Amino acid sequence: MIRPLVASLLLTAASAETVSWFSDPHGANVDSTGAPLNAAFQFQIGAFTGSFAPTASNAAQWAANWTAAETTSYNASNGLYDGQFTLENNAAPFTVNGKGWIWGFRNTSTGSEWILFRHTLWKWPAANPFNPPLIQWNARDANEVVLGAIHTGGSPFLMQTAAVSSYAQWSAGELAGETLDGPDDDPDHDGVTNLLEFSFGTPPLIAGPPPAMTNSWFESGGQRYLQLAMPRRRDRLALYAVEVSENLSFWQSGATLTAVMSDQPNQWIVRDLTPQGQEHPRRFLRFKATLP
């Protein structure tokens, strides 16, 4: 008797992990003016690349370092956003235990509304676990809010976005119809470029001096360090730096040269990390703004 040869092939479906990300329905969610969020708002689940850590002060760099995993529109009638993202691999920046974020926004020609938040436990899971559970990221649970505000109890609102503006959005309103509308232009001829007017929050078509920058000394361990207080606007999407020099010809900037002492919405205080003394008798600081 000849027995047939039987070959069997076991097929298994590829594993993946699903993250349900949402806000509670019928919540009071408002923009920076207190108006209810509308259907123009979108929300994204995603991650920032490499070691980039988002702050309110480096918001101009967020987009260049952001990778969205999924986008969903805000449902104004139900007062929520709701999405489900299936993680099929852990390619960067969605590496295991990497930080997950939710970014909500509305962009118009004249300004934007943003909110960025997460919970400390919102970390990317392994994409191929055995019998993976559904993971839930509820906006109500957020405990790290970089921009905007979240009230976990939902009163007087659950989410509130914050206003930000790019140079293009600002110039579309402040310099509408003006031919000298570039960042290096100075249409009111007051010696303050449009980019600095944008950074300081001053009118670009009304001549006036720039806001005063105040030099002072910071003393520590018997040493004196020069520091500079600047009235820059944190809601403007520009890159800010304080440069140091000993001769007013060669300027440098960076984390090894200066330290931020205070970072408020309308003021930035930065100090020199090199003490003034016999080895460095002359120290100068200056403020610099650039566009991303």
DRENTI-586913 format. One record per residue (C-alpha): residue in one letter; x, y, z. Coordinates in steps of 0.25 Angstrom, whole numbers, plus 2048, in hexadecimal, padded with zeros to 3 digits. Example, Ala and Ser with C-alpha at 12.3 -4.5 7.8 and 13.67 -1.06 7.14 Angstrom:
BEGIN
a8317EE81F/s8377FC81D/
% end
This chain:
BEGIN
m800800800/i80580D7FC/r803819805/p802827800/l80C831804/v80583C80B/a80C84980E/s805854817/l808863817/l80586B823/l801879820/t80288482B/a7FD892829/a80889D82C/s8068A383A/a8048B183C/e8018BB847/t7F58C5847/v7F48D284E/s7E78D8850/w7E98E7852/f7DD8F0855/s7D78FB85D/d7CA8F9865/p7BD8FC85E/h7B5909860/g7C1910867/a7C391F867/n7CF92185E/v7D392F85B/d7DD937853/s7E6943859/t7DA94D858/g7D094385F/a7C9940853/p7C5931851/l7CE929848/n7C892783A/a7C991C82F/a7D692382A/f7DE91E835/q7E6911833/f7ED90883D/q7F98FF83A/i7FF8F4842/g80E8F3840/a81D8F5845/f8288FE844/t8358FA83E/g8428F6845/s8458FD852/f83C90A84E/a83490E85A/p829918857/t827924860/a81F93185E/s82C93885B/n83092F84F/a82292E849/a82893383C/q83092683B/w82491C83E/a82091A82F/a82E91782B/n82F90C835/w821906835/t81C8FA82F/a80D8F882F/a8088E9830/e7F98ED82E/t7F08F982C/t7E28FB830/s7D990782F/y7D290D83B/n7C390983C/a7BD916840/s7AF910841/n7B390684B/g7BE90E851/l7CA904850/y7D58FE847/d7D58EF846/g7E08E683F/q7E68D983F/f7F48D783A/t7FA8C9837/l8088C883A/e80E8BE830/n81D8C0833/n8268C883C/a82E8D0831/a8338DD836/p82D8E683C/f8238DB841/t82E8D4849/v82A8CB855/n8288D4861/g8298E1859/k8208EC85D/g8138ED856/w80C8FB854/i7FF901850/w80090E848/g7F3915845/f7F392183C/r7EB92B833/n7F3933828/t7EE93F821/s7F494A818/t7F5953824/g7F894A830/s7F893C836/e7F2936843/w7FB92A849/i7FA921854/l805916857/f80490C862/r8068FE867/h8068F5874/t8138F087A/l80E8E2877/w80B8E4868/k8178DD863/w8188D5856/p8168C6858/a81C8BA851/a8158B9844/n8148AA844/p8108A5852/f809898855/n7FA89A856/p7FC8A9857/p7F28B185F/l7EB8BE85A/i7F38CA85F/q7EB8D7863/w7F08E5863/n7E58EE868/a7E88FD868/r7E18FE875/d7ED8F787B/a7F8900876/n802905880/e80C90B877/v80791786F/v81291F867/l808929861/g7FA92C864/a7F3927870/i7EB91A875/h7E2919881/t7E190B884/g7D490D88B/g7CE91387F/s7CA920886/p7C992B881/f7CF924874/l7D6918871/m7DF91D866/q7E492B863/t7ED92E857/a7F793A857/a7F994484C/v806944844/s80A94A837/s81594882C/y81C954826/a813952819/q806952821/w80B95E829/s80F96681C/a802962815/g7FB96B81F/e805975824/l80B978817/a80097580D/g80297E800/e810982805/t81B97F7FB/l82697F805/d82097380C/g82D96A80D/p83396781A/d83F970818/d83797B813/d83498881B/p82898F815/d826999821/h83599C820/d83799C82F/g84399282F/v83B986833/t83997C829/n82C975826/l83296882C/l83596F839/e827976839/f821968838/s82A963843/f82796F84D/g81997084A/t81A97F845/p813985839/p81B98482C/l815991826/i81699A831/a8249A0834/g82999E842/p83599984A/p83698A84D/p83298585B/a83D988865/m84797C868/t84C97C876/n85B978879/s85D974888/w86796C88F/f86595E895/e86E95A8A1/s87194C8A5/g87D9468AC/g8849548AD/q88395589E/r87B95F895/y87495B889/l86E96487F/q85F96287C/l855968872/a846969874/m83E96A867/p82F96C864/r82D962859/r82095B856/r81F94C859/d81394B850/r81B94F843/l82194383B/a82F94883A/l83C94383F/y84394B84A/a85194C84F/v85A954858/e868955852/v87595885A/s881960856/e88E96685C/n89196F851/l88497384A/s88996C83D/f88995D840/w87B958845/q87794A84A/s86B944850/g867936856/a86492E862/t87392E867/l87493D866/t86694286C/a85C93E876/v84D941876/m849947884/s83B94A881/d831947876/q82494E877/p81A95186C/n81E95F869/q82D95F86F/w83995786E/i845958877/v852952873/r860953879/d86E951875/l87594487A/t88394A87A/p885953886/q88B961884/g89896388A/q8A7965887/e8A795987D/h89B95F876/p89A96E879/r89097186E/r88396986C/f87896D862/l86A967860/r860969855/f853964851/k85195D843/a84495883C/t84394F830/l838948829/p837939829/
% end
